[in-house]
């Protein structure tokens, strides 16, 4: 009977170690689980060199399907699209999701500007590295701003443009931009309240780890935010130049980029379609995917 007891004790010890590891570094554990799930489900996870920087990306959907490139927002990563992508992949599209420079599993070079214009150049370079001559392009929040600039400066590369709770207009934020790099549990709670209606409570050990990572990587967000606040790359005067079909998707309760910005974009782009989704905030593409997914697929298939 010694061996069964030894196996049991070994299992208990391993479970205890895993529990302690999760308590001390929950984000690392959650990320490891996410990456393992991607590998097991056949998601492509690779990196390419763009202007001397390693840019990581994931791709889903049939290899020969029409290409869609989705650009995440400030402080985000490619996995932010995980709820929306299955709709597009099921419809036969090949969806490419890069981690912007300074984000996710891409490089964080100290000598990069982190401006909208330079991030847009990285996305175009990413498309070049993969041989994507023309794509359906989508962007969320800051990623929408990046997508706008690409569509304006490289219209031949964009078949259709999708803007989801996008930034880009010359509008001064009515909220404290320092909340994007919270340094306390109170500030993190305030940020959550900006990003989503009725945010769920976050366990203290998870808050502690989020703040630890923010202290380590927050300089990227601060540099990007400082660049955006100069308004040097705003698109108000450029959006009317767009000729391709444009879909504007917005959460009706968005506090980061309120719906008056969606309406302003719609007015600036005469051929655009505007869809507002009740009860959704700035994280609508992640949290309201059941409503948004079919609309995005319908637009992409036109």
Backbone as CSV, one residue per row, in Angstrom:
resi,resn,N_x,N_y,N_z,CA_x,CA_y,CA_z,C_x,C_y,C_z
1,UNK,0.822,-1.224,0.000,0.000,0.000,0.000,0.851,1.268,0.000
2,UNK,2.208,1.125,0.029,3.038,2.321,0.111,2.948,3.172,-1.151
3,UNK,2.944,2.487,-2.343,2.973,3.246,-3.588,1.736,4.119,-3.787
4,UNK,0.528,3.608,-3.534,-0.646,4.488,-3.680,-0.571,5.724,-2.788
5,UNK,-0.053,5.530,-1.544,0.046,6.682,-0.644,1.082,7.681,-1.142
6,UNK,2.187,7.166,-1.692,3.219,8.051,-2.226,2.699,8.855,-3.418
7,UNK,1.934,8.177,-4.276,1.343,8.868,-5.424,0.377,9.948,-4.957
8,UNK,-0.420,9.596,-3.930,-1.382,10.558,-3.393,-0.669,11.774,-2.810
9,UNK,0.374,11.513,-2.005,1.102,12.617,-1.402,1.786,13.474,-2.467
10,UNK,2.312,12.814,-3.500,2.943,13.571,-4.587,1.926,14.471,-5.281
11,UNK,0.712,13.938,-5.493,-0.339,14.728,-6.123,-0.718,15.925,-5.248
12,UNK,-0.789,15.694,-3.926,-1.132,16.774,-2.997,-0.064,17.864,-3.022
13,UNK,1.207,17.431,-3.012,2.310,18.400,-3.029,2.299,19.204,-4.329
14,UNK,2.098,18.510,-5.464,2.054,19.211,-6.748,0.899,20.202,-6.810
15,UNK,-0.255,19.790,-6.280,-1.419,20.683,-6.255,-1.144,21.900,-5.376
16,UNK,-0.445,21.669,-4.260,-0.111,22.771,-3.359,0.852,23.741,-4.038
17,UNK,1.867,23.206,-4.717,2.824,24.057,-5.433,2.123,24.853,-6.525
18,UNK,1.230,24.167,-7.270,0.487,24.852,-8.333,-0.392,25.959,-7.747
19,UNK,-1.019,25.663,-6.614,-1.877,26.662,-5.970,-1.098,27.879,-5.511
20,UNK,0.077,27.638,-4.935,0.926,28.741,-4.493,1.395,29.549,-5.695
21,UNK,1.790,28.829,-6.774,2.229,29.519,-7.987,1.130,30.394,-8.567
22,UNK,-0.096,29.870,-8.586,-1.214,30.644,-9.115,-1.493,31.849,-8.228
23,UNK,-1.385,31.671,-6.917,-1.634,32.789,-5.995,-0.587,33.878,-6.153
24,UNK,0.688,33.477,-6.337,1.768,34.448,-6.423,1.850,35.115,-7.801
25,UNK,1.602,34.353,-8.880,1.715,34.874,-10.237,0.525,34.415,-11.080
26,UNK,-0.683,34.875,-10.738,-1.875,34.404,-11.465,-1.875,34.751,-12.951
27,UNK,-1.354,35.931,-13.320,-1.368,36.329,-14.727,-0.502,35.395,-15.553
28,UNK,0.670,35.038,-15.023,1.549,34.100,-15.733,0.841,32.765,-15.945
29,UNK,0.137,32.294,-14.919,-0.569,31.017,-15.025,-1.716,31.099,-16.030
30,UNK,-2.458,32.198,-15.999,-3.576,32.379,-16.934,-3.042,32.450,-18.373
31,UNK,-1.946,33.176,-18.560,-1.354,33.268,-19.899,-0.873,31.906,-20.388
32,UNK,-0.222,31.146,-19.493,0.273,29.822,-19.881,-0.887,28.932,-20.317
33,UNK,-1.990,29.012,-19.599,-3.176,28.224,-19.965,-3.726,28.676,-21.315
34,UNK,-3.758,29.993,-21.549,-4.244,30.528,-22.825,-3.385,30.052,-23.982
35,UNK,-2.061,30.127,-23.810,-1.157,29.736,-24.890,-1.227,28.232,-25.156
36,UNK,-1.389,27.446,-24.093,-1.522,25.998,-24.271,-2.811,25.675,-25.019
37,UNK,-3.884,26.360,-24.670,-5.167,26.148,-25.352,-5.044,26.504,-26.831
38,UNK,-4.318,27.580,-27.144,-4.101,27.957,-28.542,-3.365,26.845,-29.286
39,UNK,-2.305,26.333,-28.666,-1.513,25.274,-29.315,-2.361,24.029,-29.569
40,UNK,-3.164,23.660,-28.584,-3.953,22.438,-28.698,-5.095,22.574,-29.695
41,UNK,-5.553,23.799,-29.908,-6.681,24.016,-30.826,-6.224,24.315,-32.251
42,UNK,-4.914,24.289,-32.482,-4.407,24.498,-33.835,-4.243,25.935,-34.253
43,UNK,-4.308,26.879,-33.299,-4.095,28.285,-33.630,-2.629,28.487,-34.009
44,UNK,-2.392,29.193,-35.108,-1.020,29.513,-35.522,-0.478,30.624,-34.630
45,UNK,0.692,30.406,-34.055,1.347,31.401,-33.203,2.788,31.528,-33.663
46,UNK,3.113,32.663,-34.286,4.443,32.848,-34.850,4.894,34.299,-34.695
47,UNK,6.107,34.571,-35.135,6.648,35.924,-35.111,7.308,36.224,-36.443
48,UNK,7.296,37.497,-36.824,7.997,37.964,-38.021,8.815,39.199,-37.636
49,UNK,9.817,39.505,-38.424,10.631,40.694,-38.211,10.064,41.853,-39.022
50,UNK,9.817,42.961,-38.352,9.330,44.175,-39.014,10.207,45.334,-38.566
51,UNK,10.950,45.891,-39.503,11.836,47.031,-39.220,12.756,46.743,-38.031
52,UNK,13.235,45.516,-37.953,14.170,45.158,-36.899,13.539,44.757,-35.592
53,UNK,12.208,44.722,-35.542,11.506,44.354,-34.309,10.755,43.040,-34.522
54,UNK,10.760,42.220,-33.492,10.018,40.956,-33.559,8.550,41.237,-33.251
55,UNK,7.688,40.906,-34.202,6.244,41.105,-34.037,5.578,39.737,-33.984
56,UNK,4.973,39.442,-32.846,4.266,38.169,-32.672,2.842,38.297,-33.195
57,UNK,2.306,37.199,-33.685,0.911,37.201,-34.125,0.323,35.809,-33.975
58,UNK,-0.996,35.762,-33.934,-1.706,34.499,-34.042,-2.638,34.585,-35.240
59,UNK,-2.981,33.436,-35.786,-3.869,33.385,-36.957,-4.807,32.206,-36.810
60,UNK,-6.054,32.413,-37.188,-7.073,31.366,-37.150,-7.869,31.382,-38.443
61,UNK,-8.523,30.263,-38.726,-9.360,30.152,-39.908,-8.662,29.420,-41.030
62,UNK,-9.399,29.052,-42.074,-8.832,28.307,-43.204,-7.651,29.032,-43.831
63,UNK,-6.571,28.301,-44.091,-5.346,28.908,-44.615,-5.577,29.645,-45.919
64,UNK,-6.494,29.187,-46.743,-6.731,29.830,-48.027,-7.855,30.838,-48.025
65,UNK,-8.407,31.130,-46.864,-9.541,32.040,-46.797,-9.152,33.488,-47.004
66,UNK,-10.122,34.350,-47.331,-9.847,35.781,-47.463,-9.236,36.320,-46.175
67,UNK,-8.246,37.199,-46.294,-7.481,37.657,-45.135,-8.166,38.816,-44.419
68,UNK,-8.200,38.705,-43.102,-8.642,39.790,-42.226,-7.525,40.051,-41.224
69,UNK,-7.182,41.313,-41.023,-6.204,41.706,-40.005,-6.933,42.530,-38.954
70,UNK,-6.777,42.135,-37.688,-7.424,42.815,-36.573,-6.357,43.408,-35.655
71,UNK,-6.529,44.684,-35.301,-5.532,45.414,-34.514,-6.126,45.766,-33.151
72,UNK,-5.469,45.305,-32.095,-5.966,45.525,-30.729,-5.687,46.950,-30.259
73,UNK,-6.135,47.258,-29.066,-6.006,48.601,-28.520,-4.846,48.785,-27.567
74,UNK,-4.789,49.953,-26.950,-3.718,50.332,-26.040,-3.678,49.408,-24.835
75,UNK,-2.480,48.859,-24.566,-2.322,47.965,-23.430,-2.896,46.585,-23.660
76,UNK,-3.383,46.306,-24.882,-4.005,45.021,-25.169,-3.040,44.033,-25.785
77,UNK,-3.603,43.007,-26.414,-2.809,41.976,-27.083,-3.705,41.259,-28.079
78,UNK,-3.107,40.402,-28.890,-3.865,39.752,-29.956,-5.006,38.890,-29.416
79,UNK,-4.816,38.309,-28.231,-5.863,37.436,-27.675,-7.135,38.189,-27.294
80,UNK,-7.095,39.526,-27.300,-8.309,40.297,-26.998,-9.428,40.027,-28.000
81,UNK,-9.054,39.501,-29.179,-10.042,39.212,-30.226,-10.606,37.795,-30.110
82,UNK,-10.268,37.074,-29.067,-10.564,35.634,-29.003,-12.048,35.302,-29.086
83,UNK,-12.911,36.180,-28.621,-14.351,35.895,-28.686,-14.945,36.178,-30.063
84,UNK,-14.367,37.135,-30.777,-14.916,37.524,-32.078,-14.413,36.641,-33.216
85,UNK,-13.167,36.211,-33.127,-12.541,35.486,-34.236,-13.281,34.218,-34.646
86,UNK,-13.803,33.402,-33.715,-14.497,32.185,-34.145,-15.628,32.445,-35.141
87,UNK,-16.305,33.573,-35.035,-17.370,33.900,-35.988,-16.787,34.051,-37.392
88,UNK,-15.658,34.749,-37.481,-15.038,34.994,-38.780,-14.376,33.738,-39.335
89,UNK,-13.720,32.975,-38.457,-13.067,31.744,-38.916,-14.097,30.744,-39.424
90,UNK,-15.221,30.639,-38.738,-16.281,29.725,-39.155,-16.860,30.128,-40.506
91,UNK,-16.837,31.434,-40.791,-17.354,31.932,-42.071,-16.335,31.767,-43.202
92,UNK,-15.145,31.226,-42.881,-14.168,30.933,-43.918,-13.043,31.929,-44.064
93,UNK,-12.953,32.911,-43.166,-11.899,33.908,-43.253,-10.640,33.430,-42.519
94,UNK,-9.492,33.863,-43.019,-8.225,33.661,-42.332,-7.927,34.947,-41.576
95,UNK,-7.931,34.878,-40.249,-7.840,36.072,-39.414,-6.449,36.161,-38.787
96,UNK,-5.781,37.274,-39.036,-4.444,37.524,-38.502,-4.528,38.596,-37.427
97,UNK,-3.936,38.321,-36.279,-3.995,39.243,-35.142,-2.583,39.494,-34.613
98,UNK,-1.963,40.601,-34.997,-0.617,40.899,-34.489,-0.661,41.528,-33.102
99,UNK,0.375,41.254,-32.325,0.640,42.029,-31.115,1.408,43.269,-31.540
100,UNK,0.877,44.444,-31.283,1.585,45.662,-31.618,2.937,45.704,-30.903
101,UNK,3.878,46.449,-31.443,5.166,46.618,-30.777,4.926,47.158,-29.361
102,UNK,5.583,46.529,-28.379,5.403,46.933,-26.996,4.287,46.214,-26.281
103,UNK,3.575,45.336,-26.988,2.409,44.666,-26.421,2.523,43.152,-26.588
104,UNK,1.765,42.433,-25.764,1.705,40.986,-25.891,3.076,40.348,-25.907
105,UNK,3.305,39.496,-26.917,4.576,38.774,-27.023,5.515,39.377,-28.073
106,UNK,5.234,40.617,-28.478,6.142,41.323,-29.387,7.242,42.035,-28.600
107,UNK,8.260,42.506,-29.320,9.356,43.239,-28.681,8.855,44.531,-28.034
108,UNK,9.603,44.993,-27.005,9.342,46.272,-26.350,10.598,47.152,-26.449
109,UNK,10.910,47.622,-27.628,12.147,48.410,-27.777,12.043,49.769,-27.100
110,UNK,13.106,50.150,-26.426,13.122,51.430,-25.725,13.213,52.606,-26.687
111,UNK,13.725,52.365,-27.904,13.926,53.456,-28.854,12.780,53.611,-29.853
112,UNK,11.642,52.962,-29.592,10.476,53.081,-30.483,9.586,54.208,-29.973
113,UNK,8.936,54.921,-30.888,8.144,56.096,-30.486,6.811,55.727,-29.844
114,UNK,6.220,54.600,-30.281,4.881,54.152,-29.857,3.787,55.122,-30.287
115,UNK,4.056,55.895,-31.334,3.040,56.781,-31.899,2.088,55.982,-32.782
116,UNK,0.945,56.557,-33.064,-0.026,55.923,-33.949,0.578,55.698,-35.332
117,UNK,1.268,56.698,-35.845,1.840,56.594,-37.186,2.880,55.479,-37.264
118,UNK,3.731,55.381,-36.260,4.766,54.343,-36.300,4.171,52.954,-36.075
119,UNK,3.132,52.850,-35.255,2.465,51.553,-35.095,1.749,51.166,-36.389
120,UNK,1.186,52.143,-37.087,0.544,51.857,-38.375,1.576,51.324,-39.372
121,UNK,2.770,51.907,-39.356,3.832,51.428,-40.246,4.218,49.991,-39.913
122,UNK,4.182,49.644,-38.623,4.482,48.270,-38.213,3.426,47.311,-38.755
123,UNK,2.155,47.691,-38.670,1.091,46.814,-39.165,1.214,46.625,-40.677
124,UNK,1.524,47.685,-41.403,1.734,47.555,-42.857,2.939,46.656,-43.119
125,UNK,4.015,46.826,-42.348,5.176,45.959,-42.487,4.861,44.515,-42.156
126,UNK,3.988,44.309,-41.188,3.527,42.961,-40.842,2.788,42.338,-42.022
127,UNK,1.907,43.104,-42.649,1.186,42.613,-43.821,2.162,42.267,-44.945
128,UNK,3.176,43.114,-45.140,4.182,42.843,-46.171,4.930,41.551,-45.868
129,UNK,5.300,41.350,-44.596,6.077,40.166,-44.210,5.304,38.884,-44.470
130,UNK,3.975,38.946,-44.392,3.147,37.771,-44.624,2.617,37.707,-46.046
131,UNK,2.974,38.680,-46.881,2.513,38.682,-48.263,1.039,38.992,-48.404
132,UNK,0.487,39.774,-47.493,-0.937,40.129,-47.540,-1.086,41.437,-48.322
133,UNK,-1.439,41.323,-49.579,-1.500,42.493,-50.455,-2.721,43.364,-50.167
134,UNK,-3.838,42.708,-49.897,-5.073,43.446,-49.606,-5.882,42.655,-48.582
135,UNK,-6.436,43.347,-47.589,-7.110,42.667,-46.489,-8.374,43.420,-46.097
136,UNK,-9.198,42.723,-45.353,-10.234,43.384,-44.553,-9.516,43.804,-43.276
137,UNK,-9.627,45.062,-42.900,-8.871,45.581,-41.764,-9.813,46.049,-40.668
138,UNK,-9.558,45.594,-39.456,-10.374,46.005,-38.325,-9.511,46.499,-37.183
139,UNK,-10.008,47.478,-36.439,-9.266,47.998,-35.301,-10.190,48.385,-34.177
140,UNK,-9.712,48.174,-32.973,-10.505,48.420,-31.761,-9.785,49.467,-30.915
141,UNK,-10.486,50.532,-30.539,-9.941,51.582,-29.690,-8.724,52.210,-30.373
142,UNK,-7.538,52.215,-29.742,-6.341,52.732,-30.396,-6.051,51.977,-31.692
143,UNK,-6.374,50.685,-31.708,-6.198,49.902,-32.929,-7.066,50.404,-34.063
144,UNK,-8.232,50.957,-33.729,-9.080,51.563,-34.747,-8.428,52.799,-35.344
145,UNK,-7.802,53.579,-34.494,-7.072,54.766,-34.956,-5.955,54.354,-35.919
146,UNK,-5.221,53.311,-35.534,-4.160,52.790,-36.396,-4.739,52.332,-37.738
147,UNK,-5.862,51.613,-37.678,-6.499,51.114,-38.904,-6.972,52.255,-39.787
148,UNK,-7.489,53.317,-39.188,-7.923,54.481,-39.964,-6.755,55.059,-40.761
149,UNK,-5.614,55.215,-40.090,-4.457,55.811,-40.748,-3.957,54.925,-41.894
150,UNK,-3.971,53.614,-41.677,-3.551,52.690,-42.739,-4.495,52.804,-43.932
151,UNK,-5.800,52.811,-43.667,-6.782,52.879,-44.758,-6.686,54.196,-45.517
152,UNK,-6.337,55.268,-44.812,-6.209,56.580,-45.456,-4.945,56.648,-46.309
153,UNK,-3.837,56.140,-45.774,-2.548,56.279,-46.463,-2.259,55.131,-47.430
154,UNK,-2.935,54.002,-47.250,-2.731,52.846,-48.131,-4.095,52.261,-48.532
155,UNK,-4.931,53.035,-49.196,-6.289,52.571,-49.505,-6.313,51.317,-50.377
156,UNK,-5.262,51.125,-51.179,-5.207,49.947,-52.043,-4.997,48.660,-51.254
157,UNK,-4.622,48.771,-49.971,-4.364,47.588,-49.155,-5.591,47.151,-48.360
158,UNK,-6.635,47.999,-48.347,-7.789,47.746,-47.465,-9.059,47.609,-48.303
159,UNK,-9.617,46.391,-48.296,-10.858,46.132,-49.033,-12.050,46.723,-48.297
160,UNK,-12.119,46.440,-47.027,-13.168,46.977,-46.159,-12.532,47.340,-44.829
161,UNK,-13.122,48.314,-44.148,-12.580,48.802,-42.881,-13.625,48.645,-41.793
162,UNK,-13.197,48.084,-40.661,-14.100,47.899,-39.518,-13.530,48.639,-38.305
163,UNK,-14.295,49.574,-37.762,-13.872,50.379,-36.624,-14.755,50.038,-35.435
164,UNK,-14.141,49.511,-34.387,-14.885,49.059,-33.213,-14.493,49.904,-32.002
165,UNK,-15.439,50.731,-31.537,-15.174,51.632,-30.401,-13.818,52.308,-30.595
166,UNK,-13.651,52.918,-31.751,-12.338,53.394,-32.189,-12.034,54.803,-31.693
167,UNK,-10.757,55.045,-31.462,-10.260,56.392,-31.211,-9.845,56.993,-32.550
168,UNK,-9.285,58.194,-32.501,-8.770,58.809,-33.716,-9.180,60.256,-33.923
169,UNK,-10.317,60.648,-33.364,-10.768,62.031,-33.534,-10.028,62.959,-32.569
170,UNK,-9.972,64.210,-32.915,-9.301,65.214,-32.082,-10.240,65.628,-30.952
171,UNK,-10.367,64.735,-29.987,-11.254,64.960,-28.843,-10.460,64.712,-27.563
172,UNK,-10.447,65.670,-26.677,-9.723,65.517,-25.416,-10.494,64.578,-24.498
173,UNK,-9.860,63.540,-23.960,-10.567,62.605,-23.067,-11.168,63.326,-21.867
174,UNK,-12.363,62.916,-21.508,-13.036,63.476,-20.345,-12.815,62.624,-19.097
175,UNK,-11.828,61.776,-19.139,-11.492,60.910,-18.015,-9.985,60.992,-17.784
176,UNK,-9.560,60.532,-16.628,-8.155,60.621,-16.235,-7.330,59.592,-17.004
177,UNK,-6.500,60.049,-17.933,-5.728,59.127,-18.752,-4.696,58.346,-17.934
178,UNK,-4.343,58.833,-16.762,-3.393,58.113,-15.903,-3.963,56.784,-15.421
179,UNK,-5.275,56.609,-15.517,-5.886,55.350,-15.071,-5.464,54.170,-15.936
180,UNK,-4.956,54.436,-17.150,-4.506,53.338,-18.011,-3.212,52.706,-17.497
181,UNK,-2.576,53.359,-16.524,-1.440,52.750,-15.830,-1.706,52.865,-14.326
182,UNK,-2.684,52.119,-13.822,-3.075,52.242,-12.413,-1.935,51.841,-11.479
183,UNK,-1.846,52.533,-10.345,-0.834,52.178,-9.363,-1.436,51.804,-8.014
184,UNK,-2.743,51.589,-8.004,-3.415,51.168,-6.774,-4.674,50.393,-7.128
185,UNK,-5.196,49.666,-6.146,-6.437,48.913,-6.357,-7.595,49.852,-6.667
186,UNK,-7.590,51.034,-6.058,-8.655,52.009,-6.306,-8.629,52.464,-7.756
187,UNK,-7.434,52.794,-8.268,-7.334,53.233,-9.663,-7.696,52.112,-10.631
188,UNK,-7.324,50.872,-10.305,-7.684,49.752,-11.174,-9.198,49.588,-11.228
189,UNK,-9.860,49.744,-10.100,-11.324,49.658,-10.068,-11.951,50.788,-10.881
190,UNK,-11.361,51.973,-10.816,-11.870,53.099,-11.600,-11.694,52.844,-13.095
191,UNK,-10.562,52.239,-13.472,-10.340,51.902,-14.874,-11.362,50.879,-15.347
192,UNK,-11.602,49.847,-14.546,-12.590,48.825,-14.910,-13.967,49.454,-15.115
193,UNK,-14.311,50.414,-14.264,-15.614,51.076,-14.382,-15.707,51.909,-15.654
194,UNK,-14.564,52.416,-16.135,-14.548,53.133,-17.411,-14.707,52.186,-18.589
195,UNK,-14.095,51.010,-18.474,-14.037,50.082,-19.599,-15.323,49.292,-19.798
196,UNK,-16.050,49.049,-18.722,-17.215,48.174,-18.855,-18.303,48.543,-17.854
197,UNK,-19.571,48.367,-18.227,-20.661,48.559,-17.270,-20.638,47.435,-16.237
198,UNK,-20.924,47.765,-15.017,-21.031,46.783,-13.934,-19.835,45.821,-13.906
199,UNK,-18.628,46.336,-13.709,-17.451,45.458,-13.689,-17.505,44.491,-12.520
200,UNK,-17.091,43.249,-12.727,-17.099,42.267,-11.638,-15.980,42.570,-10.641
201,UNK,-16.129,42.124,-9.397,-15.046,42.324,-8.425,-13.819,41.507,-8.817
202,UNK,-12.648,42.055,-8.550,-11.395,41.391,-8.875,-10.724,40.975,-7.575
203,UNK,-10.372,39.692,-7.416,-9.724,39.235,-6.181,-8.437,40.012,-5.908
204,UNK,-8.130,40.211,-4.638,-6.986,41.023,-4.240,-5.669,40.479,-4.796
205,UNK,-5.510,39.146,-4.816,-4.252,38.588,-5.304,-4.075,38.843,-6.805
206,UNK,-5.180,38.907,-7.540,-5.115,39.199,-8.966,-4.817,40.679,-9.201
207,UNK,-5.431,41.538,-8.387,-5.143,42.973,-8.454,-3.654,43.219,-8.230
208,UNK,-3.100,42.549,-7.225,-1.680,42.721,-6.908,-0.793,42.371,-8.101
209,UNK,-1.137,41.297,-8.823,-0.311,40.875,-9.952,-0.497,41.807,-11.152
210,UNK,-1.703,42.287,-11.362,-1.943,43.248,-12.449,-1.122,44.518,-12.224
211,UNK,-1.095,44.995,-10.981,-0.329,46.195,-10.665,1.172,45.942,-10.817
212,UNK,1.609,44.731,-10.491,3.026,44.381,-10.666,3.420,44.476,-12.146
213,UNK,2.580,43.922,-13.026,2.870,43.948,-14.458,2.782,45.374,-15.001
214,UNK,1.842,46.161,-14.476,1.726,47.556,-14.906,2.972,48.342,-14.539
215,UNK,3.523,48.094,-13.363,4.757,48.779,-12.965,5.908,48.416,-13.903
216,UNK,5.907,47.191,-14.409,6.986,46.727,-15.277,6.836,47.235,-16.710
217,UNK,5.616,47.202,-17.253,5.394,47.518,-18.676,4.626,48.810,-18.922
218,UNK,4.244,49.486,-17.854,3.403,50.676,-18.022,4.049,51.799,-18.797
219,UNK,5.382,51.793,-18.899,6.065,52.864,-19.632,5.659,52.881,-21.103
220,UNK,5.343,51.703,-21.658,4.897,51.644,-23.051,3.564,52.376,-23.203
221,UNK,2.643,52.091,-22.298,1.325,52.734,-22.344,1.454,54.240,-22.148
222,UNK,2.306,54.646,-21.213,2.486,56.078,-20.965,3.052,56.781,-22.187
223,UNK,4.012,56.156,-22.852,4.608,56.782,-24.029,3.590,56.862,-25.164
224,UNK,2.808,55.790,-25.350,1.785,55.804,-26.395,0.715,56.839,-26.093
225,UNK,0.286,56.904,-24.833,-0.746,57.872,-24.450,-0.245,59.296,-24.638
226,UNK,0.993,59.558,-24.260,1.549,60.901,-24.433,1.564,61.306,-25.901
227,UNK,1.900,60.352,-26.770,1.903,60.638,-28.197,0.495,60.929,-28.706
228,UNK,-0.470,60.124,-28.266,-1.846,60.335,-28.715,-2.387,61.683,-28.259
229,UNK,-2.026,62.105,-27.050,-2.551,63.357,-26.506,-2.000,64.587,-27.224
230,UNK,-0.946,64.426,-28.011,-0.463,65.549,-28.823,-1.398,65.840,-29.986
231,UNK,-2.270,64.864,-30.312,-3.244,64.998,-31.417,-2.562,65.152,-32.777
232,UNK,-1.304,64.716,-32.883,-0.571,64.917,-34.135,-1.038,63.990,-35.261
233,UNK,-1.665,62.874,-34.896,-2.088,61.916,-35.923,-3.605,61.771,-36.000
234,UNK,-4.351,62.751,-35.523,-5.809,62.648,-35.536,-6.330,62.610,-36.977
235,UNK,-7.524,62.037,-37.130,-8.022,61.722,-38.477,-9.270,62.498,-38.889
236,UNK,-9.691,63.477,-38.108,-10.915,64.221,-38.430,-10.954,64.710,-39.872
237,UNK,-9.848,65.312,-40.321,-9.811,65.901,-41.658,-9.492,64.884,-42.742
238,UNK,-9.173,63.653,-42.332,-8.755,62.640,-43.291,-9.829,61.594,-43.576
239,UNK,-10.712,61.362,-42.613,-11.713,60.304,-42.777,-12.595,60.486,-44.011
240,UNK,-12.954,61.720,-44.405,-13.777,61.867,-45.617,-13.098,61.351,-46.885
241,UNK,-11.779,61.133,-46.840,-11.074,60.618,-48.011,-11.339,59.135,-48.250
242,UNK,-11.826,58.440,-47.241,-12.020,56.991,-47.375,-13.085,56.685,-48.415
243,UNK,-12.805,55.707,-49.267,-13.748,55.310,-50.318,-14.259,53.884,-50.133
244,UNK,-13.520,53.056,-49.367,-13.950,51.667,-49.185,-15.133,51.596,-48.217
245,UNK,-15.898,50.492,-48.231,-16.971,50.326,-47.250,-16.403,50.332,-45.826
246,UNK,-17.127,50.987,-44.923,-16.671,51.113,-43.541,-17.804,50.727,-42.595
247,UNK,-17.501,49.840,-41.672,-18.451,49.458,-40.621,-17.984,50.072,-39.309
248,UNK,-18.878,50.786,-38.627,-18.577,51.383,-37.325,-19.433,50.673,-36.277
249,UNK,-18.773,50.009,-35.354,-19.441,49.226,-34.311,-19.118,49.854,-32.961
250,UNK,-20.145,50.061,-32.134,-19.915,50.802,-30.884,-20.811,50.289,-29.758
251,UNK,-20.267,50.283,-28.563,-21.061,50.028,-27.375,-21.765,51.304,-26.941
252,UNK,-23.057,51.236,-26.700,-23.823,52.444,-26.383,-23.404,53.075,-25.053
253,UNK,-22.771,52.292,-24.180,-22.364,52.789,-22.861,-20.856,53.038,-22.783
254,UNK,-20.211,53.171,-23.926,-18.762,53.401,-23.956,-18.439,54.740,-23.295
255,UNK,-17.566,54.710,-22.275,-17.141,55.932,-21.594,-15.762,56.392,-22.054
256,UNK,-14.993,55.510,-22.689,-13.668,55.874,-23.172,-13.783,56.658,-24.477
257,UNK,-14.511,56.112,-25.414,-14.819,56.809,-26.672,-16.350,56.829,-26.793
258,UNK,-17.002,57.821,-26.225,-18.478,57.862,-26.192,-19.103,57.847,-27.585
259,UNK,-20.406,57.533,-27.624,-21.075,57.315,-28.906,-21.139,58.576,-29.768
260,UNK,-20.957,59.761,-29.178,-20.936,60.949,-30.038,-19.728,60.924,-30.975
261,UNK,-18.664,60.219,-30.572,-17.522,60.060,-31.467,-17.857,59.091,-32.609
262,UNK,-18.637,58.058,-32.297,-19.093,57.139,-33.344,-19.956,57.885,-34.354
263,UNK,-20.844,58.714,-33.852,-21.730,59.470,-34.734,-20.954,60.479,-35.578
264,UNK,-19.904,61.065,-34.975,-19.070,62.007,-35.723,-18.319,61.290,-36.841
265,UNK,-17.790,60.110,-36.555,-17.104,59.324,-37.585,-18.064,58.950,-38.710
266,UNK,-19.257,58.539,-38.318,-20.272,58.153,-39.311,-20.589,59.323,-40.236
267,UNK,-20.653,60.521,-39.686,-20.941,61.707,-40.486,-19.773,62.044,-41.402
268,UNK,-18.547,61.813,-40.929,-17.357,62.124,-41.729,-17.132,61.121,-42.859
269,UNK,-17.696,59.899,-42.701,-17.518,58.850,-43.719,-18.902,58.538,-44.298
270,UNK,-19.313,59.196,-45.344,-20.689,59.074,-45.849,-21.120,57.647,-46.165
271,UNK,-20.197,56.812,-46.648,-20.565,55.446,-47.036,-20.497,54.458,-45.867
272,UNK,-20.291,54.963,-44.663,-20.150,54.070,-43.512,-21.500,53.600,-42.996
273,UNK,-21.450,52.466,-42.293,-22.617,51.918,-41.597,-22.335,51.965,-40.102
274,UNK,-23.248,52.518,-39.327,-23.071,52.632,-37.880,-24.034,51.704,-37.160
275,UNK,-23.484,50.861,-36.279,-24.302,49.966,-35.468,-23.950,50.149,-34.004
276,UNK,-24.948,50.559,-33.205,-24.778,50.732,-31.767,-25.371,49.526,-31.046
277,UNK,-24.696,49.097,-29.982,-25.146,47.914,-29.254,-25.445,48.295,-27.803
278,UNK,-26.733,48.184,-27.464,-27.208,48.597,-26.147,-26.578,47.779,-25.028
279,UNK,-26.270,48.463,-23.941,-25.770,47.794,-22.748,-24.305,47.426,-22.790
280,UNK,-23.614,47.787,-23.879,-22.204,47.422,-24.045,-21.324,48.646,-23.840
281,UNK,-20.120,48.417,-23.283,-19.170,49.488,-23.064,-18.027,49.443,-24.052
282,UNK,-16.876,49.948,-23.608,-15.714,50.025,-24.498,-15.187,48.643,-24.864
283,UNK,-15.480,47.648,-24.048,-15.018,46.287,-24.317,-16.053,45.478,-25.097
284,UNK,-16.893,46.170,-25.838,-17.971,45.503,-26.579,-17.484,44.345,-27.451
285,UNK,-16.368,44.476,-28.200,-15.942,43.346,-29.042,-15.592,42.087,-28.262
286,UNK,-15.314,42.247,-26.972,-14.981,41.101,-26.126,-16.189,40.613,-25.348
287,UNK,-17.000,41.549,-24.853,-18.067,41.191,-23.925,-19.450,41.119,-24.570
288,UNK,-19.612,41.643,-25.774,-20.917,41.625,-26.447,-20.796,40.944,-27.808
289,UNK,-19.951,39.922,-27.858,-19.632,39.294,-29.136,-20.829,38.601,-29.761
290,UNK,-21.736,38.086,-28.948,-22.900,37.389,-29.499,-23.734,38.317,-30.384
291,UNK,-23.783,39.599,-30.025,-24.511,40.565,-30.840,-23.658,41.080,-31.994
292,UNK,-22.383,41.323,-31.726,-21.511,41.968,-32.700,-21.015,40.988,-33.763
293,UNK,-20.707,39.746,-33.363,-20.127,38.767,-34.273,-20.884,38.600,-35.580
294,UNK,-22.182,38.344,-35.550,-22.928,38.171,-36.809,-22.900,39.419,-37.698
295,UNK,-22.932,40.595,-37.094,-22.896,41.836,-37.878,-21.551,41.992,-38.587
296,UNK,-20.454,41.688,-37.881,-19.129,41.799,-38.495,-18.986,40.808,-39.639
297,UNK,-19.474,39.579,-39.438,-19.409,38.566,-40.499,-20.215,39.002,-41.711
298,UNK,-21.414,39.501,-41.471,-22.269,39.954,-42.572,-21.582,41.051,-43.375
299,UNK,-20.946,41.993,-42.697,-20.243,43.076,-43.385,-19.055,42.535,-44.182
300,UNK,-18.270,41.647,-43.565,-17.072,41.106,-44.236,-17.427,40.281,-45.456
301,UNK,-18.593,39.673,-45.447,-18.996,38.785,-46.563,-19.603,39.556,-47.734
302,UNK,-19.883,40.831,-47.582,-20.528,41.601,-48.654,-19.657,41.638,-49.909
